[in-house]
Amino acid sequence: MKLIAISILFLLVGCKKEEVKETTTNTTVQNCNCDRVISHTTFNLTTGQFGEYVTINDCTGLQINGNWGTNQGDTEPINGSCL
């Protein structure tokens, strides 16, 4: 009986929870010809809409600030889209 109790004790003490390591791979293909909109503002006037935007190129890391306006023929930028 003591042998069974000692065996169970060793099983309980000797067992370790196996750690699962997650591996993440970046499978997103970067488009170096894309200046992705990361933020924009919108202001409404009676003559149309206008605002500012900030883009970033994922390959170069270059950020660009710009302006847009519907009276200039522009459309409102969409965050996450390319300009």
C-alpha positions, 0 to 999 in steps of 0.5 A: 500500500505504501508503494502505491501511495509513493508511486502516486506521489511521484506522479503528482510531483513529477508531472509538469505542464507542457508549455505550448510555444506559439510561433507567429510568422508574418505572412502579410505581403507588403506593398512598397507602392502603397502609402497606407492611410493611418489617420485622417480628419473630416470637416464639413462645410456647405460647399463640401468636405475637407481635411488632412490625412497621414500615410505611411509606407510599410517598406520605407517607414516614410510618413506623409501628411496631406490635405484633401477636399471634395471641392478639389475632386478628392474623396475622403481617405479611408483608414487602412487603404492605399493612396 
